[in-house]
């Protein structure tokens, strides 16, 4: 199934897949990093997928399956043990379908789904319970919308998009202007376009602008609890980790990683291949392939030194004040 090289009994029978620490004699698991590979002798698993070049001097009872990419291969086997439900055409009686809606073949729409007017839904789409799809939305083939997802008007999804529960796509951006009575709300007529093979985590909010498009590129993966503001552009194959906030009109390049709880100011550019470390505050442009961290952000190696100094600042301040006092005493004696 995965073209692995077997080290051990080739006729051994596996009945399931399991995590490393919970695996038993009838289970297959995997080990990639040192933390797991160094504990193979403690594993009770029947078989373990490991890297091709792995060798151990410790006695190991498990059968080793040596693979070019053990993690990816393991989850191919997980998928085999947990096959996806085959799509079929179905619209639940409680679903509300608007006017001029086109629904593709083998598409399933579950209970209490609301679909607006002039919506186009492709083949093999699964829209789960209590989801809202606004007017003029476009959903291409093989998308899956988990329960309680909201797509506001004119949202577009590419092929094989997966959106997890609680996410709102196309909500109004934070757009106001001062007038004589206070903060006047601006009309938001923009839209959100999401590319192919994108996965959006649970409870994301992706805003539309007053005008123009908020766009998420092909292959982008976002974690849970992320806010992407109006007119942001995110390039292909970028990863955005949990609790990140990206302010309006920022451009994020291809193959970028933005780590957890980072904040990115508006109207900035983060170059291709850049990495933003966790808890960072990005306040100006980040060049391509740069690794940055900290508040405000700076090259990662400098931030490591800064972070190491912060806890020592009170003692350094005390010492500095003491030195200043001694210098003043010496200077006063010299003047005498």
N, C-alpha and C positions, 0 to 999 in steps of 0.2 A: 504493500500500500504506500510506503514512504521510501522504499529503496534503502533501508538501513542494513548495516552489516551486523550480524548476530554474533555475540560472544557469549556462549553458553548453550543450553539445551534448546534446539530449534523447534522441537515438537511441543514445547510447554504451552499450556492453554490459558489464555487470558479471558476474564469474564467482564472486565470493566476498566474504567480509567478513574484516577483519583489524584488529589494533591500529594505532594511529596511526603508530608508528615502523617497523612491519614491513610496512605496506601497500605493494602494488605497483600498476602501471597497471591491472590487472584487478580490483582490490579496492575495496570501499567501506569507509570508516572514519568516525569522528565526532570533532568537536572542540567542547568546551564552554567550558573555562576559558581564561584569557589565556595560560597557558603553552603551550597547543597552538595557539590561534588566531594567536598572534604568529609561529608557525613554519609557517604554511600554505604559504608560498612554498618551503619545504624539503621538503614532503611529496611522495612519489612516488605517492600514491594516485590512482586514476582518478577517484574521487568522494568528497566529504566532506560529511557532515551537519553543519550549523552552525546557530546560533540565527537566528531570523527577522530580527533587527535588526542582524546582523553585516555590516560592510562593511570592505574592506581597500584600501589604496592600493598594497600590494605586488603584483607580478605573481604570479599563481597559476595553475598549469597544470591543477589539479584542477577538475572540475565541482563546483559548490557546490549542495547541496540544503538550502534554508533551511526550518527546521522549528520549530514551537512548543516542542517538547521533544526535542532531537536525541538525547539519551542513551537515553530510553525508546524512541523510534522506531527507533534503531539496533538495539536488542536485540529488537524485533519482527521486524526483518529477519534478525537472527542466528537467531531461532527458526524462521523460514521456511527458512533454509538447513540447519538442524539440527532437523528435526521430531522431536517426541517419539514414542517407540514406542507404538503403539496397544495399550491394555490387552486382555487376553484371559484367560479362565478357565483356571487351571493350578495344580495342586498337585504339587510335585516328589515322586517316590517316597520320597526320604529325609526328607521333612518329617514331624514327629511332631505329630499333631493330637489334642488332648484330647477329653474327653466334652462333649456338649451345646454344641458350637461351631457358630455360624451364620456362614456365609461368603456374601457378596453376589455379584452378577453381575460378570463381567469382572475378577475379583480373581486376582492371581498370587502364589503362595507358593513361594519358591525353595528350593534345596537346604539341608538341615540346619537348617531353621527349626523351632523348638519353640513350639507354641501350647498353653497350659494349658486348664483346664476352664472352661466357662461363659463363653467369650469370644464377643463379637459383632464381626464384621468387615464393613464396608460394601462398597459397589460400587466398582469401579475402584481398589482398593487394591493396592499392590505392596510386598510384604515380601521383602526381599532376603536372601541367604544368611547363615546362622549367627546369625540374629536370634532373640531370646527374647521371647515374649509371655506374661506371667503370667496367673494365674487372674482371671476376672471383668473383664478389660480390655475397653474399648469403643473401637473404631477406626472413625470415620465415613468417609464416601465420599472417594475420590480422595486418600488419604494415601499417602505413600511413605516407607518405612523402609529406609535404606541398610544395607549389610552390617554385622553385629556390633553392632546396636542392642539394648538391653535395656529392656523395659518390665516393671516389677515389678507385682505384683498390684494390681488395681483402678485402674490408670492409665486415663485417658480422653483421647482425642484428638478434636478437632473435625474439620471438613471441610478438605481440602487442606493437611494438615500435612506438612511435610517435615522428617525427622530424619536427620542425617548420622551417619556411622560412629563407633562408639566411645562414643556417648552412653548414659548410664544414667539412666532416669527412674523415680523411685519408690524409690530406695535409702533406707535408714534414715538419719534425721537424727542429729546428734551429740547424742544424748540419754542422759545418765547421771545417777545420783544416788549420793551417798556413803552407804555403810553400814559396818558393822564390818570388812568384808573389803576395802574399797576402793571403786572406781567400779562400781556395779551398773548393768548395761544396762537401759534402759526398753523395754518392748514398744512397737513402732511399728505402729499400726493405721490411720493416716491414708492419704491417697491424693493423687495429682497429677492436676489437670484442666488440659488445654491447649485453648485456644480454636481458632477457625477461622483458616485462612490463616497459621499460625505456621510459622516456619522456625527450627529448633534446630541450631546448628552442631556440628561434630565434637568429641567428647570433652567434652561438657557433663555435669554431674552435677546433677540436680534432685531434692532430697530430699523424702520424705514425713515428716510429724510423728508424734508419739505418738498424736495425735488430730487431727481436722479435715482441711483441704484446703490444699495448696500449689497456687496457681492462676496460670496464665499467660494473659493476655487475648488477644483477637482481634488479628491482625495484628502480633504481637510478633516481632521478629527478634533472635536471639542469635548472636554470633560463636563462634569456637572457644574451647575451654578456659575455660569459665565454670562457676562453682559458685553454685547458687541453693539456699539452705538451707531447712529445714522451715518450712512455714506462711507462706512469703513470698507476697505478692499483687502481681502485676505487671499494670498496666492496659493498655488497648488501644494498639496502634501504638507501643509503646516499643522503643527500640533499645538493646541491651546489647553492648558491643564487647569484644574479646578479653581474657581473663585477669581479668575482673571477678569479685569475690566479694561476695555479698550474704548477710548473716547472718540468722538466724532471725526470723520474725514481722515483718519489715519490709514496709511497704506502699509500693509504687512506683506513681505515678499514670499517667495517660494521656499519650502523646506525650512521654515523657521520653527523654533521651539520657544514657547512662552510658558515658563514654569508657574507653579501654583501661587495664587494670591498676589501676582504682579499687577501693577497698574500702569497703563500706557496713556499718556496725555494725547490731546487731539492735534490733528494737522501735522503729524509726524510721519517719517518713513523709516521702517525697519527693513534693512536690506536682506537679500536672499541668504539663507544659510545661517543667519544670526541666531544666537541663543540668549534668552533673557532668563536669568536665574530667579529662584523663588523669592518672594517678598520684595521684589525690586520696584522702583518707581522710575519709569522711563520718562524723561522730561525733554529730551532732544533726540534728533535722528541717531539711529544706530547703523553703522556701516555694514556692508555685507560680510558674513562669516565672523563677525565680532561676537565675543562672549562677554556679556555684561552682567553686573549684579549691583545691589546696594541701593541706598536712598540718599541723594539722587544716584542714578545709575552711573557706573564707571567700569573700566575694564576689570574683569573678574579677579585677576591676580592682585590688583591694587585693593579691591574691596576685601579680600581675605586679610590683607595686612591691616586695613582700617578696622575691620571687625575685631581683630585680635587686640588692637590698641584700646578700643572703646571701654572695655571693662577695667582697664588700668588707669583711665583718665583721672578719677578722684585721687588716687595715690600720687600720680604725677603732679596734679595741681597742688597738693599739700607740699610735696617736695620742692616745687617751683617757688611757692610762697616762702618757704623756709630759706631757700637760696637767696631770694630777693632781700629778705630781712637781714641776712648775714652780710650781703654786699653793701647795704645801706649802713650797717654798723661799721664796716671797714672804711667806707668812704667818709663817714663822720669823724673817725679817728684821724684819718689823713688830713682832714681840713683843720684839725686842732693843732 
